[in-house]
Amino acid sequence: TEARMSREAWVRATDVSDLVHGEAQVATLQGQQGLARDPTQPEPPEEAGGGA
């Protein structure tokens, strides 16, 4: 029915909104913790040989 289709569309839109909001929250938390990386900077190597 039209009502069911409308509800399904609403659920999909809500799910997408929740997903986007969740990803934004994760990025904000990472930034607050200093974990967010500048996408223009290369990531430092995990082990640069030797190790301290």
PDB file of N, CA, C and O in Angstrom:
ATOM      1  N   THR A   1       0.840  -1.201   0.000  1.00  0.00           N
ATOM      2  CA  THR A   1       0.000   0.000   0.000  1.00  0.00           C
ATOM      3  C   THR A   1       0.872   1.247   0.000  1.00  0.00           C
ATOM      4  O   THR A   1       2.072   1.191   0.268  1.00  0.00           O
ATOM      5  N   GLU A   2       0.241   2.365  -0.306  1.00  0.00           N
ATOM      6  CA  GLU A   2       0.988   3.623  -0.328  1.00  0.00           C
ATOM      7  C   GLU A   2       1.521   3.976   1.056  1.00  0.00           C
ATOM      8  O   GLU A   2       2.636   4.480   1.193  1.00  0.00           O
ATOM      9  N   ALA A   3       0.710   3.706   2.084  1.00  0.00           N
ATOM     10  CA  ALA A   3       1.147   4.020   3.452  1.00  0.00           C
ATOM     11  C   ALA A   3       2.375   3.200   3.832  1.00  0.00           C
ATOM     12  O   ALA A   3       3.295   3.709   4.472  1.00  0.00           O
ATOM     13  N   ARG A   4       2.387   1.934   3.438  1.00  0.00           N
ATOM     14  CA  ARG A   4       3.527   1.084   3.772  1.00  0.00           C
ATOM     15  C   ARG A   4       4.776   1.560   3.039  1.00  0.00           C
ATOM     16  O   ARG A   4       5.861   1.610   3.619  1.00  0.00           O
ATOM     17  N   MET A   5       4.622   1.910   1.767  1.00  0.00           N
ATOM     18  CA  MET A   5       5.762   2.401   0.998  1.00  0.00           C
ATOM     19  C   MET A   5       6.297   3.684   1.614  1.00  0.00           C
ATOM     20  O   MET A   5       7.508   3.885   1.697  1.00  0.00           O
ATOM     21  N   SER A   6       5.389   4.548   2.044  1.00  0.00           N
ATOM     22  CA  SER A   6       5.810   5.799   2.659  1.00  0.00           C
ATOM     23  C   SER A   6       6.582   5.515   3.942  1.00  0.00           C
ATOM     24  O   SER A   6       7.604   6.148   4.209  1.00  0.00           O
ATOM     25  N   ARG A   7       6.096   4.568   4.733  1.00  0.00           N
ATOM     26  CA  ARG A   7       6.773   4.226   5.989  1.00  0.00           C
ATOM     27  C   ARG A   7       8.152   3.651   5.705  1.00  0.00           C
ATOM     28  O   ARG A   7       9.122   3.996   6.381  1.00  0.00           O
ATOM     29  N   GLU A   8       8.246   2.772   4.706  1.00  0.00           N
ATOM     30  CA  GLU A   8       9.541   2.182   4.376  1.00  0.00           C
ATOM     31  C   GLU A   8      10.527   3.260   3.938  1.00  0.00           C
ATOM     32  O   GLU A   8      11.699   3.218   4.311  1.00  0.00           O
ATOM     33  N   ALA A   9      10.059   4.223   3.151  1.00  0.00           N
ATOM     34  CA  ALA A   9      10.930   5.316   2.727  1.00  0.00           C
ATOM     35  C   ALA A   9      11.375   6.142   3.931  1.00  0.00           C
ATOM     36  O   ALA A   9      12.529   6.563   4.009  1.00  0.00           O
ATOM     37  N   TRP A  10      10.457   6.370   4.867  1.00  0.00           N
ATOM     38  CA  TRP A  10      10.787   7.141   6.072  1.00  0.00           C
ATOM     39  C   TRP A  10      11.829   6.401   6.910  1.00  0.00           C
ATOM     40  O   TRP A  10      12.767   7.007   7.429  1.00  0.00           O
ATOM     41  N   VAL A  11      11.653   5.075   7.037  1.00  0.00           N
ATOM     42  CA  VAL A  11      12.610   4.276   7.811  1.00  0.00           C
ATOM     43  C   VAL A  11      13.985   4.339   7.162  1.00  0.00           C
ATOM     44  O   VAL A  11      14.991   4.501   7.853  1.00  0.00           O
ATOM     45  N   ARG A  12      14.036   4.212   5.829  1.00  0.00           N
ATOM     46  CA  ARG A  12      15.328   4.276   5.143  1.00  0.00           C
ATOM     47  C   ARG A  12      15.977   5.636   5.357  1.00  0.00           C
ATOM     48  O   ARG A  12      17.172   5.712   5.643  1.00  0.00           O
ATOM     49  N   ALA A  13      15.216   6.698   5.224  1.00  0.00           N
ATOM     50  CA  ALA A  13      15.771   8.043   5.407  1.00  0.00           C
ATOM     51  C   ALA A  13      16.271   8.219   6.836  1.00  0.00           C
ATOM     52  O   ALA A  13      17.313   8.833   7.062  1.00  0.00           O
ATOM     53  N   THR A  14      15.527   7.679   7.799  1.00  0.00           N
ATOM     54  CA  THR A  14      15.937   7.786   9.201  1.00  0.00           C
ATOM     55  C   THR A  14      17.220   7.004   9.438  1.00  0.00           C
ATOM     56  O   THR A  14      18.113   7.479  10.141  1.00  0.00           O
ATOM     57  N   ASP A  15      17.323   5.811   8.860  1.00  0.00           N
ATOM     58  CA  ASP A  15      18.524   4.998   9.028  1.00  0.00           C
ATOM     59  C   ASP A  15      19.741   5.726   8.466  1.00  0.00           C
ATOM     60  O   ASP A  15      20.798   5.745   9.096  1.00  0.00           O
ATOM     61  N   VAL A  16      19.600   6.321   7.292  1.00  0.00           N
ATOM     62  CA  VAL A  16      20.712   7.052   6.686  1.00  0.00           C
ATOM     63  C   VAL A  16      21.098   8.232   7.570  1.00  0.00           C
ATOM     64  O   VAL A  16      22.282   8.483   7.792  1.00  0.00           O
ATOM     65  N   SER A  17      20.101   8.954   8.075  1.00  0.00           N
ATOM     66  CA  SER A  17      20.375  10.098   8.938  1.00  0.00           C
ATOM     67  C   SER A  17      21.123   9.656  10.188  1.00  0.00           C
ATOM     68  O   SER A  17      22.084  10.307  10.599  1.00  0.00           O
ATOM     69  N   ASP A  18      20.688   8.554  10.795  1.00  0.00           N
ATOM     70  CA  ASP A  18      21.356   8.045  11.995  1.00  0.00           C
ATOM     71  C   ASP A  18      22.793   7.654  11.673  1.00  0.00           C
ATOM     72  O   ASP A  18      23.701   7.923  12.461  1.00  0.00           O
ATOM     73  N   LEU A  19      23.006   7.019  10.518  1.00  0.00           N
ATOM     74  CA  LEU A  19      24.344   6.595  10.133  1.00  0.00           C
ATOM     75  C   LEU A  19      25.258   7.803   9.967  1.00  0.00           C
ATOM     76  O   LEU A  19      26.374   7.815  10.485  1.00  0.00           O
ATOM     77  N   VAL A  20      24.790   8.817   9.248  1.00  0.00           N
ATOM     78  CA  VAL A  20      25.598  10.019   9.029  1.00  0.00           C
ATOM     79  C   VAL A  20      25.886  10.700  10.358  1.00  0.00           C
ATOM     80  O   VAL A  20      27.016  11.116  10.613  1.00  0.00           O
ATOM     81  N   HIS A  21      24.865  10.815  11.210  1.00  0.00           N
ATOM     82  CA  HIS A  21      25.049  11.458  12.509  1.00  0.00           C
ATOM     83  C   HIS A  21      26.051  10.670  13.345  1.00  0.00           C
ATOM     84  O   HIS A  21      26.890  11.261  14.025  1.00  0.00           O
ATOM     85  N   GLY A  22      25.971   9.349  13.300  1.00  0.00           N
ATOM     86  CA  GLY A  22      26.898   8.512  14.056  1.00  0.00           C
ATOM     87  C   GLY A  22      28.329   8.693  13.584  1.00  0.00           C
ATOM     88  O   GLY A  22      29.242   8.789  14.404  1.00  0.00           O
ATOM     89  N   GLU A  23      28.539   8.742  12.276  1.00  0.00           N
ATOM     90  CA  GLU A  23      29.891   8.935  11.759  1.00  0.00           C
ATOM     91  C   GLU A  23      30.424  10.306  12.149  1.00  0.00           C
ATOM     92  O   GLU A  23      31.606  10.439  12.468  1.00  0.00           O
ATOM     93  N   ALA A  24      29.573  11.326  12.129  1.00  0.00           N
ATOM     94  CA  ALA A  24      30.008  12.663  12.528  1.00  0.00           C
ATOM     95  C   ALA A  24      30.388  12.668  14.001  1.00  0.00           C
ATOM     96  O   ALA A  24      31.358  13.320  14.387  1.00  0.00           O
ATOM     97  N   GLN A  25      29.637  11.950  14.824  1.00  0.00           N
ATOM     98  CA  GLN A  25      29.950  11.872  16.252  1.00  0.00           C
ATOM     99  C   GLN A  25      31.301  11.204  16.454  1.00  0.00           C
ATOM    100  O   GLN A  25      32.096  11.667  17.271  1.00  0.00           O
ATOM    101  N   VAL A  26      31.576  10.136  15.735  1.00  0.00           N
ATOM    102  CA  VAL A  26      32.851   9.434  15.856  1.00  0.00           C
ATOM    103  C   VAL A  26      33.994  10.370  15.473  1.00  0.00           C
ATOM    104  O   VAL A  26      35.004  10.429  16.174  1.00  0.00           O
ATOM    105  N   ALA A  27      33.846  11.098  14.376  1.00  0.00           N
ATOM    106  CA  ALA A  27      34.894  12.022  13.945  1.00  0.00           C
ATOM    107  C   ALA A  27      35.120  13.102  14.992  1.00  0.00           C
ATOM    108  O   ALA A  27      36.263  13.481  15.251  1.00  0.00           O
ATOM    109  N   THR A  28      34.050  13.603  15.597  1.00  0.00           N
ATOM    110  CA  THR A  28      34.176  14.624  16.633  1.00  0.00           C
ATOM    111  C   THR A  28      34.910  14.060  17.836  1.00  0.00           C
ATOM    112  O   THR A  28      35.805  14.711  18.375  1.00  0.00           O
ATOM    113  N   LEU A  29      34.546  12.865  18.261  1.00  0.00           N
ATOM    114  CA  LEU A  29      35.206  12.257  19.416  1.00  0.00           C
ATOM    115  C   LEU A  29      36.681  12.016  19.123  1.00  0.00           C
ATOM    116  O   LEU A  29      37.527  12.263  19.982  1.00  0.00           O
ATOM    117  N   GLN A  30      37.002  11.541  17.933  1.00  0.00           N
ATOM    118  CA  GLN A  30      38.397  11.302  17.581  1.00  0.00           C
ATOM    119  C   GLN A  30      39.177  12.611  17.597  1.00  0.00           C
ATOM    120  O   GLN A  30      40.320  12.648  18.054  1.00  0.00           O
ATOM    121  N   GLY A  31      38.567  13.682  17.099  1.00  0.00           N
ATOM    122  CA  GLY A  31      39.231  14.978  17.104  1.00  0.00           C
ATOM    123  C   GLY A  31      39.496  15.452  18.522  1.00  0.00           C
ATOM    124  O   GLY A  31      40.566  15.986  18.812  1.00  0.00           O
ATOM    125  N   GLN A  32      38.529  15.259  19.403  1.00  0.00           N
ATOM    126  CA  GLN A  32      38.699  15.671  20.791  1.00  0.00           C
ATOM    127  C   GLN A  32      39.815  14.880  21.461  1.00  0.00           C
ATOM    128  O   GLN A  32      40.508  15.403  22.333  1.00  0.00           O
ATOM    129  N   GLN A  33      39.990  13.641  21.065  1.00  0.00           N
ATOM    130  CA  GLN A  33      41.002  12.787  21.675  1.00  0.00           C
ATOM    131  C   GLN A  33      42.344  12.894  20.947  1.00  0.00           C
ATOM    132  O   GLN A  33      43.311  12.234  21.326  1.00  0.00           O
ATOM    133  N   GLY A  34      42.403  13.724  19.908  1.00  0.00           N
ATOM    134  CA  GLY A  34      43.645  13.876  19.165  1.00  0.00           C
ATOM    135  C   GLY A  34      43.927  12.691  18.255  1.00  0.00           C
ATOM    136  O   GLY A  34      45.071  12.486  17.850  1.00  0.00           O
ATOM    137  N   LEU A  35      42.900  11.906  17.926  1.00  0.00           N
ATOM    138  CA  LEU A  35      43.103  10.731  17.089  1.00  0.00           C
ATOM    139  C   LEU A  35      42.809  11.014  15.621  1.00  0.00           C
ATOM    140  O   LEU A  35      43.237  10.265  14.743  1.00  0.00           O
ATOM    141  N   ALA A  36      42.083  12.087  15.354  1.00  0.00           N
ATOM    142  CA  ALA A  36      41.731  12.404  13.970  1.00  0.00           C
ATOM    143  C   ALA A  36      42.995  12.830  13.226  1.00  0.00           C
ATOM    144  O   ALA A  36      43.800  13.604  13.744  1.00  0.00           O
ATOM    145  N   ARG A  37      43.157  12.320  12.015  1.00  0.00           N
ATOM    146  CA  ARG A  37      44.339  12.659  11.215  1.00  0.00           C
ATOM    147  C   ARG A  37      43.949  13.677  10.146  1.00  0.00           C
ATOM    148  O   ARG A  37      42.852  13.637   9.591  1.00  0.00           O
ATOM    149  N   ASP A  38      44.867  14.577   9.880  1.00  0.00           N
ATOM    150  CA  ASP A  38      44.657  15.512   8.781  1.00  0.00           C
ATOM    151  C   ASP A  38      44.748  14.695   7.497  1.00  0.00           C
ATOM    152  O   ASP A  38      45.792  14.100   7.230  1.00  0.00           O
ATOM    153  N   PRO A  39      43.686  14.650   6.693  1.00  0.00           N
ATOM    154  CA  PRO A  39      43.722  13.810   5.493  1.00  0.00           C
ATOM    155  C   PRO A  39      44.773  14.229   4.477  1.00  0.00           C
ATOM    156  O   PRO A  39      45.082  13.459   3.567  1.00  0.00           O
ATOM    157  N   THR A  40      45.333  15.432   4.607  1.00  0.00           N
ATOM    158  CA  THR A  40      46.356  15.868   3.660  1.00  0.00           C
ATOM    159  C   THR A  40      47.743  15.422   4.103  1.00  0.00           C
ATOM    160  O   THR A  40      48.697  15.518   3.330  1.00  0.00           O
ATOM    161  N   GLN A  41      47.869  14.939   5.328  1.00  0.00           N
ATOM    162  CA  GLN A  41      49.168  14.502   5.833  1.00  0.00           C
ATOM    163  C   GLN A  41      49.262  12.984   5.745  1.00  0.00           C
ATOM    164  O   GLN A  41      48.299  12.286   6.063  1.00  0.00           O
ATOM    165  N   PRO A  42      50.406  12.468   5.320  1.00  0.00           N
ATOM    166  CA  PRO A  42      50.563  11.007   5.311  1.00  0.00           C
ATOM    167  C   PRO A  42      50.630  10.490   6.740  1.00  0.00           C
ATOM    168  O   PRO A  42      51.119  11.177   7.637  1.00  0.00           O
ATOM    169  N   GLU A  43      50.133   9.269   6.945  1.00  0.00           N
ATOM    170  CA  GLU A  43      50.191   8.694   8.287  1.00  0.00           C
ATOM    171  C   GLU A  43      51.632   8.286   8.586  1.00  0.00           C
ATOM    172  O   GLU A  43      52.325   7.781   7.704  1.00  0.00           O
ATOM    173  N   PRO A  44      52.084   8.497   9.807  1.00  0.00           N
ATOM    174  CA  PRO A  44      53.442   8.057  10.156  1.00  0.00           C
ATOM    175  C   PRO A  44      53.495   6.541  10.153  1.00  0.00           C
ATOM    176  O   PRO A  44      52.495   5.887  10.449  1.00  0.00           O
ATOM    177  N   PRO A  45      54.642   5.975   9.825  1.00  0.00           N
ATOM    178  CA  PRO A  45      54.741   4.507   9.822  1.00  0.00           C
ATOM    179  C   PRO A  45      54.581   3.967  11.232  1.00  0.00           C
ATOM    180  O   PRO A  45      54.982   4.613  12.200  1.00  0.00           O
ATOM    181  N   GLU A  46      53.990   2.775  11.349  1.00  0.00           N
ATOM    182  CA  GLU A  46      53.793   2.170  12.669  1.00  0.00           C
ATOM    183  C   GLU A  46      55.148   1.856  13.295  1.00  0.00           C
ATOM    184  O   GLU A  46      55.406   2.217  14.443  1.00  0.00           O
ATOM    185  N   GLU A  47      56.014   1.180  12.531  1.00  0.00           N
ATOM    186  CA  GLU A  47      57.343   0.838  13.035  1.00  0.00           C
ATOM    187  C   GLU A  47      58.353   1.395  12.045  1.00  0.00           C
ATOM    188  O   GLU A  47      58.397   0.970  10.891  1.00  0.00           O
ATOM    189  N   ALA A  48      59.165   2.346  12.493  1.00  0.00           N
ATOM    190  CA  ALA A  48      60.165   2.938  11.607  1.00  0.00           C
ATOM    191  C   ALA A  48      61.483   2.188  11.745  1.00  0.00           C
ATOM    192  O   ALA A  48      62.547   2.776  11.554  1.00  0.00           O
ATOM    193  N   GLY A  49      61.431   0.906  12.071  1.00  0.00           N
ATOM    194  CA  GLY A  49      62.642   0.120  12.240  1.00  0.00           C
ATOM    195  C   GLY A  49      63.255   0.390  13.607  1.00  0.00           C
ATOM    196  O   GLY A  49      63.220   1.523  14.088  1.00  0.00           O
ATOM    197  N   GLY A  50      63.813  -0.635  14.235  1.00  0.00           N
ATOM    198  CA  GLY A  50      64.427  -0.436  15.554  1.00  0.00           C
ATOM    199  C   GLY A  50      63.371  -0.343  16.626  1.00  0.00           C
ATOM    200  O   GLY A  50      63.184  -1.286  17.396  1.00  0.00           O
ATOM    201  N   GLY A  51      62.681   0.768  16.689  1.00  0.00           N
ATOM    202  CA  GLY A  51      61.651   0.942  17.717  1.00  0.00           C
ATOM    203  C   GLY A  51      62.284   1.368  19.019  1.00  0.00           C
ATOM    204  O   GLY A  51      63.428   1.011  19.300  1.00  0.00           O
ATOM    205  N   ALA A  52      61.553   2.131  19.821  1.00  0.00           N
ATOM    206  CA  ALA A  52      62.128   2.621  21.081  1.00  0.00           C
ATOM    207  C   ALA A  52      61.550   1.841  22.252  1.00  0.00           C
ATOM    208  O   ALA A  52      61.906   2.100  23.401  1.00  0.00           O
TER     209      ALA A  52
END
